[in-house]
Amino acid sequence: MARLDLTAGSVDLTRAICDIPSVSGDEATLADAIFAAVSPLAHLDVYRDGDTIVARTHLGRAQRVVIAGHIDTVPINENLPTRDIVDDGIAYLWGRGTVDMKGGTAVQLKLAAELSDPRVDITWMWYDNEEVDSDRNGLTRLARTRPDLFAGDFAILGEPSNGGVEGGCNGTLRAVVRTHGVRSHSARAWMGENAIHRAAPILTRLAEYRPREIEVDGLVYREGLNAVRIAGGVAGNVIPDLCEVEVNFRFAPSRTVEDAEAHVRRVLEGFEVEIVDAAAGARPGLDAPLAQEFLAAVGGGARPKYGWTDVARFSALGVPAVNYGPGDPSLAHHDQERVPVAQIEDVERGLRAWLTAS
């Protein structure tokens, strides 16, 4: 069984975690290693649900903070094992998961092991299947089986944020837009009706769409509506009778899921639209007292999070939440995924200072 040494530095721990492959749905080996590493820690009450591990302090503090991170990655593409590289004088750890988000996960494991007497009670969460549909997300499952574990006054997700604080997140919606036709032999195309050709206006509307930038509680979120997949046709000599265009809408947290769905249907009016997945965004949550203390401790300013993260899950439960982790979000899922070593160390230092301040 793979083993993790929680006495190692957070950079070495990041390397070790990344070198245990954990593509969504295949997290068991890493989950086993995390569970084995934290279970002996006397100051933590450890609970496991599938490949999600929760560890909590019970010190009787007046406030509780939830600090969470997912342990899965998108598929590997010849970018493991990790390696150390230097580019323009900056030291990086390169490889799948270094940015999204095993650098943050490693920091959380390191601090969970060492902070036996923090200023607040802490619930640490390491969960599976974040990179796939929300119904498979480990936190979705945990919310059904142990909703009490989500109780807290503030939450921090270790998602990549360039070592700064990113408040809230955009919502996300996926829809499949269909056009229909009639099959015929392509040599006698006039006998059929081409469903792919009928999809051309869908692509035109999406190409001409102008996304909005929307200010929410002082942060400006950028929306986006894009075709992300298109499928149609059954053979090279058959006029297709069906075409499906998958559309992704990233929407500001000021919109509800219902608002987002209505907007997509308005833009694509006249076409068959099926909503296949949707998750609400999260408002910044920066006005909570603990959030203000946290911001001051780690540097003050905050930016919006354009991608969807599980801060939305906590926000829906009434727990203000922010993203705070090492790594450039634009390199998440990238084949050249890499994290500055200094950012891992800075995030560890920032969290440690805030959690131990008197």
LINSULWO-V200855 format. One line per field, one symbol per residue. phi: phi as a letter, one per 30 degrees, with the letter a starting at -180 (. if undefined). psi: psi as a letter, one per 20 degrees, with the letter a starting at -180 (. if undefined). A space follows every 50 residues. Layout:
phi: ???
psi: ???
//
This chain:
phi: .dbccddddddddeeddddcebdejbcedddedddddceddddcccbbbi cccbbbdbciddbbccbbadccbdedbhbbddbdbbbhicdbcckdjdcc bdddddeddededccdbddbdbccbbbchddbeddceedddddddbdddd dacabbcddebhicccdhaddbbcbcccbbbbdadddbeddcbdddddde dddddddcdcdccbdbhjccccdabbdcabbajbadbbddcbbbcdbccc bdddcdeddddddddddcejcdbcdcaabddbdeidddedddddeddckj dbbdcdddbdedddeddicdbbcaadjdedcdiddceabdeddedddddd dddddcdd
psi: qqqpoiirrhghhgggghjnplqpiligggggggghhhhiohjpopqpoc kppppqqmjkqhqpppoqqqirrrqqmkkqrrqpqppkjppqpqrpihgn lighgggggghhhhnilriqqpopporrlhjaqhiiphhgghhghmhhii priqqppkqpkkjappqbqqrqppqppqqqbpqrpiilhiiapohghiig hghgghhipoqqpppoliqopprpoqpiqpqqqhrikppqipppopppoo qqiiqrhgggghgghghkpiqopppiqqpqaprhkiiqghggggghhjif rqrqohrprjhhghghjjoqqrporqqohiipiqhkpqpphhhghggggg ggggijq.
//
